[in-house]
Amino acid sequence: MTLLTAELDRSQFQEISRIIYDQCGISLKSGKEALVRARLLKRLRALQIRSVKEYMDLISSDKGRDEIDTLIDVMTTNKTSFFRESAHFDYLTEEILPAFTHRRLRFWSAACSSGEEPYTLAMVLREAIPAIDQKDALILSTDISNQMLETARKGIYSKERLDGIPQAYVQKYFKRTLDGTEQRYRVRSELRKLVRLAPLNLMQAWPMKGPFNVIFCRNVMIYFDRPTQQRLVNRFWDLLDTGGYLFVGHSEGLSGIRHDFTYMKPAIYKKR
């Protein structure tokens, strides 16, 4: 079997789906076979493995344990952008932050991907709270993907990735730099100092104790089944301060999930 004709049979798809679900809660349902195969073949090429069977043998062996983390990286979707679903940041600026007069402020970007969301939050905080440096403010930013976290740590983005950021913010919070012959933009220290990046699997134990004022977990739960969503929302409730807010993706919402949150706006909920 050559690399380019490697096939993914039903039992292999089911086994990969089981591994992904057990490790990170993502449900790869029937109909995702083509997507899984396409992403898997990229990994096979990188490892110079000739067949899916050989790869399955690898991840089931002791020496293949680290490869499972890479498999999760390959299979998870990391689409994001600065000021994505901008109405959320408008509501944060206009309705939430003016009421946060206390010194300690804790935000959590629970699936920060390559960093656009937490750095957007940092810009919003700096613009809305001029004396932010006199407060104990922190944006915890976690993700399961080490590859995405590394991009976030570097904080260097192409000009195209900055689409959606007001030009005044680009000039204020990014520094132009060269990557070879390509012009790119590096996040300035004013934003970095507010953001703490760390790996975290949402399905496993959470080392942080909270409480958080605001939790962003957007466009993540759409990949989980209903029981997993239910458990996750309950855990967010426990970590939020009274009066805190949970933001989810506009395509998600909490309909069909038992919870005690108060609906505020589309995909915005408050713990009373």
One Martini backbone bead per residue (centre of mass of N, CA, C, O) as a GRO file, in nm:
protein
  272
    1MET     BB    1   0.094   0.038   0.026
    2THR     BB    2   0.059   0.353  -0.042
    3LEU     BB    3   0.034   0.659   0.077
    4LEU     BB    4  -0.188   0.780  -0.134
    5THR     BB    5  -0.375   0.495  -0.083
    6ALA     BB    6  -0.453   0.517   0.194
    7GLU     BB    7  -0.683   0.364   0.412
    8LEU     BB    8  -0.997   0.404   0.600
    9ASP     BB    9  -1.154   0.212   0.799
   10ARG     BB   10  -1.407   0.167   1.013
   11SER     BB   11  -1.243   0.063   1.259
   12GLN     BB   12  -1.033   0.292   1.253
   13PHE     BB   13  -1.227   0.526   1.289
   14GLN     BB   14  -1.345   0.429   1.559
   15GLU     BB   15  -1.075   0.430   1.714
   16ILE     BB   16  -1.004   0.725   1.677
   17SER     BB   17  -1.266   0.835   1.799
   18ARG     BB   18  -1.223   0.711   2.078
   19ILE     BB   19  -0.959   0.849   2.149
   20ILE     BB   20  -1.055   1.142   2.122
   21TYR     BB   21  -1.286   1.122   2.326
   22ASP     BB   22  -1.121   1.023   2.574
   23GLN     BB   23  -0.912   1.267   2.571
   24CYS     BB   24  -1.124   1.543   2.469
   25GLY     BB   25  -1.450   1.496   2.383
   26ILE     BB   26  -1.450   1.457   2.087
   27SER     BB   27  -1.700   1.407   1.830
   28LEU     BB   28  -1.662   1.165   1.570
   29LYS     BB   29  -1.881   1.129   1.346
   30SER     BB   30  -2.053   1.016   1.116
   31GLY     BB   31  -1.902   1.175   0.815
   32LYS     BB   32  -1.576   1.221   0.905
   33GLU     BB   33  -1.384   1.040   0.735
   34ALA     BB   34  -1.252   1.235   0.530
   35LEU     BB   35  -1.125   1.424   0.734
   36VAL     BB   36  -0.956   1.218   0.888
   37ARG     BB   37  -0.793   1.113   0.649
   38ALA     BB   38  -0.661   1.379   0.558
   39ARG     BB   39  -0.516   1.435   0.832
   40LEU     BB   40  -0.369   1.164   0.859
   41LEU     BB   41  -0.191   1.175   0.600
   42LYS     BB   42  -0.012   1.405   0.698
   43ARG     BB   43   0.112   1.238   0.928
   44LEU     BB   44   0.228   1.009   0.761
   45ARG     BB   45   0.423   1.181   0.600
   46ALA     BB   46   0.588   1.292   0.842
   47LEU     BB   47   0.661   0.976   0.934
   48GLN     BB   48   0.685   0.775   0.697
   49ILE     BB   49   0.410   0.625   0.666
   50ARG     BB   50   0.226   0.384   0.466
   51SER     BB   51  -0.007   0.322   0.686
   52VAL     BB   52  -0.268   0.305   0.899
   53LYS     BB   53  -0.189   0.048   1.046
   54GLU     BB   54   0.092   0.144   1.134
   55TYR     BB   55  -0.019   0.378   1.300
   56MET     BB   56  -0.197   0.215   1.494
   57ASP     BB   57   0.041   0.058   1.613
   58LEU     BB   58   0.184   0.300   1.732
   59ILE     BB   59  -0.052   0.419   1.926
   60SER     BB   60  -0.062   0.123   2.083
   61SER     BB   61   0.209   0.183   2.186
   62ASP     BB   62   0.436   0.294   2.408
   63LYS     BB   63   0.592   0.489   2.195
   64GLY     BB   64   0.292   0.630   2.110
   65ARG     BB   65   0.189   0.834   2.327
   66ASP     BB   66   0.284   1.110   2.208
   67GLU     BB   67   0.119   1.083   1.939
   68ILE     BB   68  -0.162   1.144   2.054
   69ASP     BB   69  -0.120   1.447   2.087
   70THR     BB   70  -0.080   1.494   1.784
   71LEU     BB   71  -0.349   1.381   1.691
   72ILE     BB   72  -0.517   1.598   1.827
   73ASP     BB   73  -0.398   1.832   1.674
   74VAL     BB   74  -0.488   1.730   1.391
   75MET     BB   75  -0.812   1.695   1.463
   76THR     BB   76  -0.829   1.979   1.549
   77THR     BB   77  -0.992   2.283   1.542
   78ASN     BB   78  -0.829   2.632   1.484
   79LYS     BB   79  -1.036   2.848   1.436
   80THR     BB   80  -0.956   3.202   1.422
   81SER     BB   81  -0.979   3.550   1.556
   82PHE     BB   82  -0.988   3.868   1.576
   83PHE     BB   83  -1.280   3.971   1.698
   84ARG     BB   84  -1.459   3.740   1.731
   85GLU     BB   85  -1.757   3.807   1.777
   86SER     BB   86  -1.781   4.130   1.848
   87ALA     BB   87  -2.033   4.158   2.036
   88HIS     BB   88  -1.892   4.053   2.289
   89PHE     BB   89  -1.692   4.298   2.322
   90ASP     BB   90  -1.906   4.512   2.343
   91TYR     BB   91  -2.044   4.404   2.599
   92LEU     BB   92  -1.797   4.405   2.778
   93THR     BB   93  -1.744   4.714   2.755
   94GLU     BB   94  -2.046   4.830   2.819
   95GLU     BB   95  -2.160   4.618   3.066
   96ILE     BB   96  -1.920   4.491   3.246
   97LEU     BB   97  -1.657   4.658   3.312
   98PRO     BB   98  -1.789   4.907   3.464
   99ALA     BB   99  -1.865   4.702   3.718
  100PHE     BB  100  -1.550   4.645   3.757
  101THR     BB  101  -1.403   4.773   4.057
  102HIS     BB  102  -1.223   4.568   4.132
  103ARG     BB  103  -0.896   4.465   4.150
  104ARG     BB  104  -0.966   4.172   4.085
  105LEU     BB  105  -0.898   4.009   3.763
  106ARG     BB  106  -1.059   3.724   3.593
  107PHE     BB  107  -0.971   3.546   3.301
  108TRP     BB  108  -1.094   3.290   3.055
  109SER     BB  109  -0.941   3.116   2.787
  110ALA     BB  110  -1.041   2.783   2.719
  111ALA     BB  111  -0.971   2.815   2.384
  112CYS     BB  112  -0.708   2.993   2.249
  113SER     BB  113  -0.520   2.875   2.062
  114SER     BB  114  -0.324   3.123   1.883
  115GLY     BB  115  -0.429   3.403   2.069
  116GLU     BB  116  -0.653   3.602   1.971
  117GLU     BB  117  -0.846   3.615   2.211
  118PRO     BB  118  -0.662   3.713   2.451
  119TYR     BB  119  -0.551   3.964   2.294
  120THR     BB  120  -0.824   4.095   2.268
  121LEU     BB  121  -0.884   4.117   2.567
  122ALA     BB  122  -0.639   4.296   2.629
  123MET     BB  123  -0.727   4.534   2.459
  124VAL     BB  124  -0.999   4.585   2.597
  125LEU     BB  125  -0.887   4.636   2.881
  126ARG     BB  126  -0.699   4.877   2.810
  127GLU     BB  127  -0.930   5.059   2.696
  128ALA     BB  128  -1.141   5.035   2.949
  129ILE     BB  129  -0.876   5.025   3.162
  130PRO     BB  130  -0.635   5.246   3.218
  131ALA     BB  131  -0.562   5.113   3.525
  132ILE     BB  132  -0.471   4.806   3.489
  133ASP     BB  133  -0.177   4.811   3.628
  134GLN     BB  134  -0.325   4.856   3.925
  135LYS     BB  135  -0.420   4.573   3.883
  136ASP     BB  136  -0.524   4.229   3.930
  137ALA     BB  137  -0.462   4.110   3.614
  138LEU     BB  138  -0.592   3.815   3.426
  139ILE     BB  139  -0.534   3.590   3.136
  140LEU     BB  140  -0.628   3.285   3.103
  141SER     BB  141  -0.465   3.056   2.859
  142THR     BB  142  -0.602   2.767   2.702
  143ASP     BB  143  -0.486   2.446   2.556
  144ILE     BB  144  -0.439   2.133   2.399
  145SER     BB  145  -0.244   2.270   2.191
  146ASN     BB  146   0.092   2.308   2.155
  147GLN     BB  147   0.106   2.445   1.880
  148MET     BB  148  -0.082   2.685   1.946
  149LEU     BB  149   0.074   2.787   2.196
  150GLU     BB  150   0.331   2.859   2.045
  151THR     BB  151   0.204   3.079   1.872
  152ALA     BB  152   0.109   3.251   2.112
  153ARG     BB  153   0.389   3.300   2.236
  154LYS     BB  154   0.506   3.451   1.996
  155GLY     BB  155   0.304   3.668   1.871
  156ILE     BB  156   0.297   3.615   1.544
  157TYR     BB  157   0.155   3.792   1.259
  158SER     BB  158  -0.006   3.840   0.993
  159LYS     BB  159  -0.172   4.078   0.825
  160GLU     BB  160  -0.428   3.906   0.774
  161ARG     BB  161  -0.478   3.833   1.085
  162LEU     BB  162  -0.552   4.154   1.149
  163ASP     BB  163  -0.818   4.138   1.065
  164GLY     BB  164  -1.047   4.345   1.262
  165ILE     BB  165  -0.845   4.546   1.358
  166PRO     BB  166  -0.797   4.834   1.455
  167GLN     BB  167  -0.556   5.042   1.348
  168ALA     BB  168  -0.489   5.170   1.622
  169TYR     BB  169  -0.423   4.895   1.757
  170VAL     BB  170  -0.195   4.806   1.579
  171GLN     BB  171  -0.006   5.047   1.648
  172LYS     BB  172  -0.019   5.001   1.969
  173TYR     BB  173   0.009   4.647   1.992
  174PHE     BB  174   0.213   4.637   1.741
  175LYS     BB  175   0.511   4.504   1.581
  176ARG     BB  176   0.705   4.530   1.326
  177THR     BB  177   0.831   4.250   1.130
  178LEU     BB  178   1.072   4.014   1.008
  179ASP     BB  179   1.017   3.709   0.802
  180GLY     BB  180   1.244   3.747   0.617
  181THR     BB  181   1.037   3.895   0.367
  182GLU     BB  182   0.809   3.904   0.574
  183GLN     BB  183   0.557   4.087   0.707
  184ARG     BB  184   0.505   4.124   1.057
  185TYR     BB  185   0.331   4.084   1.387
  186ARG     BB  186   0.400   4.185   1.719
  187VAL     BB  187   0.326   4.150   2.032
  188ARG     BB  188   0.313   4.346   2.288
  189SER     BB  189   0.380   4.371   2.627
  190GLU     BB  190   0.104   4.492   2.715
  191LEU     BB  191  -0.037   4.215   2.650
  192ARG     BB  192   0.140   3.985   2.764
  193LYS     BB  193   0.117   4.063   3.076
  194LEU     BB  194  -0.199   3.956   3.080
  195VAL     BB  195  -0.095   3.674   2.967
  196ARG     BB  196  -0.152   3.321   3.040
  197LEU     BB  197  -0.002   3.028   2.928
  198ALA     BB  198  -0.161   2.693   2.903
  199PRO     BB  199  -0.204   2.368   2.933
  200LEU     BB  200  -0.538   2.211   2.856
  201ASN     BB  201  -0.771   1.964   2.944
  202LEU     BB  202  -1.111   1.982   2.982
  203MET     BB  203  -1.142   1.663   3.075
  204GLN     BB  204  -0.965   1.729   3.306
  205ALA     BB  205  -0.803   1.850   3.548
  206TRP     BB  206  -0.815   2.158   3.735
  207PRO     BB  207  -0.581   2.364   3.893
  208MET     BB  208  -0.765   2.590   3.913
  209LYS     BB  209  -0.983   2.789   4.146
  210GLY     BB  210  -1.033   3.073   4.142
  211PRO     BB  211  -1.229   3.310   4.062
  212PHE     BB  212  -1.412   3.412   3.783
  213ASN     BB  213  -1.549   3.672   3.589
  214VAL     BB  214  -1.459   3.543   3.300
  215ILE     BB  215  -1.570   3.309   3.043
  216PHE     BB  216  -1.423   3.169   2.750
  217CYS     BB  217  -1.619   2.922   2.540
  218ARG     BB  218  -1.570   2.912   2.202
  219ASN     BB  219  -1.627   2.687   1.963
  220VAL     BB  220  -1.627   2.388   2.126
  221MET     BB  221  -1.899   2.240   2.214
  222ILE     BB  222  -1.979   2.151   1.922
  223TYR     BB  223  -1.776   1.884   1.958
  224PHE     BB  224  -1.973   1.788   2.174
  225ASP     BB  225  -2.160   1.616   2.361
  226ARG     BB  226  -2.410   1.658   2.583
  227PRO     BB  227  -2.276   1.542   2.843
  228THR     BB  228  -2.017   1.711   2.812
  229GLN     BB  229  -2.147   1.987   2.818
  230GLN     BB  230  -2.277   1.960   3.095
  231ARG     BB  231  -2.018   1.927   3.262
  232LEU     BB  232  -1.878   2.190   3.171
  233VAL     BB  233  -2.088   2.398   3.267
  234ASN     BB  234  -2.073   2.318   3.566
  235ARG     BB  235  -1.770   2.389   3.598
  236PHE     BB  236  -1.795   2.686   3.530
  237TRP     BB  237  -1.983   2.764   3.756
  238ASP     BB  238  -1.784   2.692   3.993
  239LEU     BB  239  -1.555   2.915   3.881
  240LEU     BB  240  -1.753   3.137   3.913
  241ASP     BB  241  -1.842   3.426   4.007
  242THR     BB  242  -2.058   3.618   4.137
  243GLY     BB  243  -2.149   3.787   3.840
  244GLY     BB  244  -2.053   3.619   3.624
  245TYR     BB  245  -1.932   3.515   3.289
  246LEU     BB  246  -2.052   3.334   2.996
  247PHE     BB  247  -1.895   3.251   2.686
  248VAL     BB  248  -2.021   3.149   2.379
  249GLY     BB  249  -2.102   3.040   2.088
  250HIS     BB  250  -2.338   3.124   1.851
  251SER     BB  251  -2.363   2.801   1.771
  252GLU     BB  252  -2.458   2.712   2.065
  253GLY     BB  253  -2.540   2.751   2.347
  254LEU     BB  254  -2.780   2.622   2.625
  255SER     BB  255  -2.970   2.453   2.487
  256GLY     BB  256  -3.048   2.150   2.656
  257ILE     BB  257  -2.914   2.261   2.920
  258ARG     BB  258  -2.859   2.230   3.249
  259HIS     BB  259  -2.902   2.544   3.429
  260ASP     BB  260  -2.837   2.869   3.625
  261PHE     BB  261  -2.824   3.064   3.416
  262THR     BB  262  -2.847   3.388   3.279
  263TYR     BB  263  -2.980   3.533   3.018
  264MET     BB  264  -2.861   3.811   2.813
  265LYS     BB  265  -2.734   3.714   2.539
  266PRO     BB  266  -2.615   3.588   2.276
  267ALA     BB  267  -2.393   3.371   2.432
  268ILE     BB  268  -2.475   3.509   2.722
  269TYR     BB  269  -2.394   3.447   3.072
  270LYS     BB  270  -2.515   3.458   3.419
  271LYS     BB  271  -2.412   3.458   3.758
  272ARG     BB  272  -2.630   3.519   4.037
   0.00000   0.00000   0.00000
